[in-house]
Amino acid sequence: MNPRRKQRLAVVGIVGFLVVSAIGLMLYALNDSIDLFYTPSEIVEGKNGQVPQIGQRLRIGGMVVPGSVKRNSESLAVSFDLIDTGPTVTVTFDGILPDLFREGQGIVATGVLTDKGHIKAQEVLAKHDEEYMPPELAEKMKGIKHVKPENMPTYEYSEATTGNNDTGGL
Amino acid sequence: MWKWLHPYAKTERAYQLCITLQPWLWVGAILCLSIGTVWGLAFAPQDYQQGDSFRIIYIHVPSAILSMSTYVAMAIAALVGMVWQWRTAYMTMIAMAPIGAALTFIALFTGAAWGKPMWGAWWVWDARLTSELILLFLYIGVIALYGAFEDKQQAGKAAGVMALVGVVNIPIIHYSVEWWNTLHQGATISKFDNPSIAPEMLWPLLINLLGFAFFIGAVTTIRLRNEIVLREQHRPWVQALAEQALLPHKTRER
């Protein structure tokens, strides 16, 4: 490589290094704001020493605790608990849940912290994992029985689904 | 080591290379895309959670992965143009930019169409989605900056700087799902680990990925040829080429 090319390469390298460090520092500083949601333990115990205040609008992301889903038989109102590794947070929601909502599923809910450990959600989104497999394999590996969409109620409709235990999902 | 590359700094050689590569790239693209798409959409098994909806993966993942690869290729071309001052490098860069922009758009669009039924939302401002949107803006920025200059040599330099700076975004897109909490799930195939997808679903995906790559190569060669002819229109070899192309018309007119 001749000296002029070497010089140009060095300039490009230095500028590139500076840009990368600048953006890296920016992202590092913004780290907390980039997270899409709080986990349940961050809401209860606080994140970096800051506990979310009551009345704060926030997003929570966690796993639906199996057996915690309670539905109102007359309306769309539903309540469920979310967990990650520590304490649980109860979420109440009045609206249509996504298809992938089920016990054990990752959920992201947007709402207002109404009480310590209680969120009133306006929107519930389902998070799915990066694993894809056919139903038979899932049954073998994870013990998940495939549920056809038409008989999907993996959570209790209180009265309508009694005796339909094989659709218990996860 | 890179001596063999040097002749292609000349536009005529680069043009010839494009002509040689083009049919092979098309054959590869048509073959892989038809096999991969039919296999993926019709014969691959359903997903245990998402049923048939997961099949959009066969478009979404190749376009998303290759939107990033195309950007890296573009940035490498910009680097070569900057350090070695090859005109063909800048031409290659600008030939790839709209293709990459289209791929990014496809990735975002299919992602939205997939997100609505599965997550329950078309769009969420999470780190993965936002950084991919920034990639689209970077592509558009490179195209716009190139178009803004009358002198195309200057234009190549300016757009090249932008392309190089934007490379920072590529690792951010890739690691966004690991560094931050996101709604988007983690990597399925682009990781140093066994892919978390059943083999009978993985194969059509890989074939489609290859097919997309061939297709991008084929379209790039067409656009590069176009760019070379446009920029070198006053050179004797291009004029000879044009005359040759016009010859049948002239005979017909007579």
Interface residues (C-beta under 8 A of the other chain):
Chain A: R5 R8 L9 V12 G16 V19 V20 I23 L27 N31 I34 D35 L36 F37 T39 G61 L97 P98 D99 L100 V108 E123 V124 L125 A126 K127 H128 D129 E130 E131 Y132 M133 P134 P135 L137 A138 E139 I144 H146 P149
Chain B: P45 Q46 D47 Y48 Q49 Q50 G51 F54 I57 L79 M82 V83 W84 P117 M118 W119 G120 A121 V124 W125 D126 A127 L164 V165 V167 V168 I172 W179 W180 N181 T182 L183 Q185 G186 A187 T188 S196 I197 A198 E200 M201
